[in-house]
Amino acid sequence: MDKKPVVIMPCLDMRAGRVVKGVNFVDIRDAGDPVECCKAYCAAGADELAMLDITATVEGRQTMLEVVRKVADVVTVPFTMGGGISSVQSAEEVLMAGADKFSTSSAVFRHPEMIGEMVAAFGPEKVTVAIDVAKNPAMPSGYEVFIDGGRTATGADAVEWAKRVDGFGVKTILPTSKSTDGVRTGYDLPLIRAIRAISDADIVASGGAGELSHFADAVEAGATVLLAASVFHFHIIGIPELKRYLQDRGIAVNL
């Protein structure tokens, strides 16, 4: 049986209604208007899009639904919205505003039963659980879960948490390593491998893509969705170029 194509997913981090990009979750700089960025990515051949309202959780507010509506009006591919989704109701509002899927992190870590409620309410394919992690040798897996936009250490082992998330039937798990985020030195491959070992869900490679080979490395480690931000935003790598590169290496892509 042919392998299903990997998904190329540009990620748009948003703050105050603008697309921004940071390094190691800080050092934020502006990268444009979200609606225009989304239109450009659809035209360039993105398979899906991810949007994250990076300060919604910390500011204790819901995600910007008006931006979701505007993006939904122009996109031609599925998009996932994350940030500030702290209840089944807030998830429903994001979907009603036009998002195809939603991503949630801090709220479900604090209230894991909510994952089951969301899966029951919307179906497992609508739910992405994001897990921000940092290396911590004191943890059994070597990785600790962080919440609140990567600001708050939890003392929980990241792979154990991913295993618990998987038990709710979630179809997509999105781990991001704080140590590789935005630095363009490659994805955290041991993290991807560790979560792949305990889950059959789609694993999103996130944080650290800097050159074409990094994407192929992530697929080899077990990722099925390739998420990146700065290399796409700042035109370091083009999506058609990336797809050709992966195809030339025997990796199935959507052309």
Stockholm file with secondary structure:
# STOCKHOLM 1.0

chainA/1-255         MDKKPVVIMPCLDMRAGRVVKGVNFVDIRDAGDPVECCKAYCAAGADELAMLDITATVEGRQTMLEVVRKVADVVTVPFTMGGGISSVQSAEEVLMAGADKFSTSSAVFRHPEMIGEMVAAFGPEKVTVAIDVAKNPAMPSGYEVFIDGGRTATGADAVEWAKRVDGFGVKTILPTSKSTDGVRTGYDLPLIRAIRAISDADIVASGGAGELSHFADAVEAGATVLLAASVFHFHIIGIPELKRYLQDRGIAVNL
#=GR chainA/1-255 SS CCCCCBEEEEEEEEETTEEEEEETTEEEEEEECHHHHHHHHHHHTCSCEEEEETTTTTTTCCCCHHHHHHHHHHCSSCEEEESSCCSHHHHHHHHHTTCSEEEECHHHHHCTHHHHHHHHHHCGGGEEEEEEEEECTTSSSSEEEEETTTTEEEEEEHHHHHHHHHTTTCSEEEEEETTTTTTCSCCCHHHHHHHHTTCCSEEEEBSCCCSHHHHHHHHHHTCSEEEESHHHHTTSSCHHHHHHHHHHTTCCBCC
#=GC SS_cons         CCCCCBEEEEEEEEETTEEEEEETTEEEEEEECHHHHHHHHHHHTCSCEEEEETTTTTTTCCCCHHHHHHHHHHCSSCEEEESSCCSHHHHHHHHHTTCSEEEECHHHHHCTHHHHHHHHHHCGGGEEEEEEEEECTTSSSSEEEEETTTTEEEEEEHHHHHHHHHTTTCSEEEEEETTTTTTCSCCCHHHHHHHHTTCCSEEEEBSCCCSHHHHHHHHHHTCSEEEESHHHHTTSSCHHHHHHHHHHTTCCBCC
//
